[in-house]
Amino acid sequence: MGKILSREGYFKFITMTLYEFLGLTDLQQYQAVWHQGNHIDTLVHKDAIYLLYAMGNFYVEIMYSKDSHDILGKNQFKYGEHLEKYLPKLDLL
């Protein structure tokens, strides 16, 4: 099980699981992604920008408005259709 280290609003998980991530507040989840996530890819669509982050054994996709850059939401997953849309761009060899 991971441990939370906190210093002035900064949250750091050591070996965070998806279950532990889901137990955080939305703000803590975004902070964990921005501070601990490994940015994998960016997709730009008509109205939105999608950023994919690796978080150990799972992924988090954060969606932004293309015009205002406001956060539209996030998805967390280990595999599936959310990850598959990035596969044509990623070189897995």
HUKAQUI-V32389 format. One record per pair of residues at least 24 apart in sequence whose C-alpha atoms are under 10 Angstrom apart, sorted by the first residue. I is the first residue (numbers start at 1). J is the second residue. D is the distance in whole Angstrom. If there is no record, write none. Layout:
BEGIN
I/J/D
I/J/D
END
This chain:
BEGIN
10/35/8
11/35/8
11/36/9
12/36/7
13/55/10
14/56/10
15/55/9
15/56/7
15/57/9
16/55/8
16/56/7
16/57/8
16/58/9
17/55/8
17/56/8
17/57/7
17/58/8
18/55/8
18/56/9
18/57/8
18/58/6
18/59/9
18/60/10
18/76/8
18/77/8
18/78/8
21/55/9
21/58/10
21/76/9
22/76/9
26/73/10
26/74/9
29/60/9
29/74/10
30/60/9
30/62/9
30/73/10
30/74/9
33/59/9
33/60/7
33/61/9
33/62/9
40/86/9
40/90/9
41/86/7
41/87/10
41/89/8
41/90/8
42/86/8
42/89/10
43/85/9
43/86/8
43/89/9
48/72/8
50/74/9
50/86/10
52/76/10
52/82/9
52/83/8
52/86/8
54/78/10
59/83/8
END
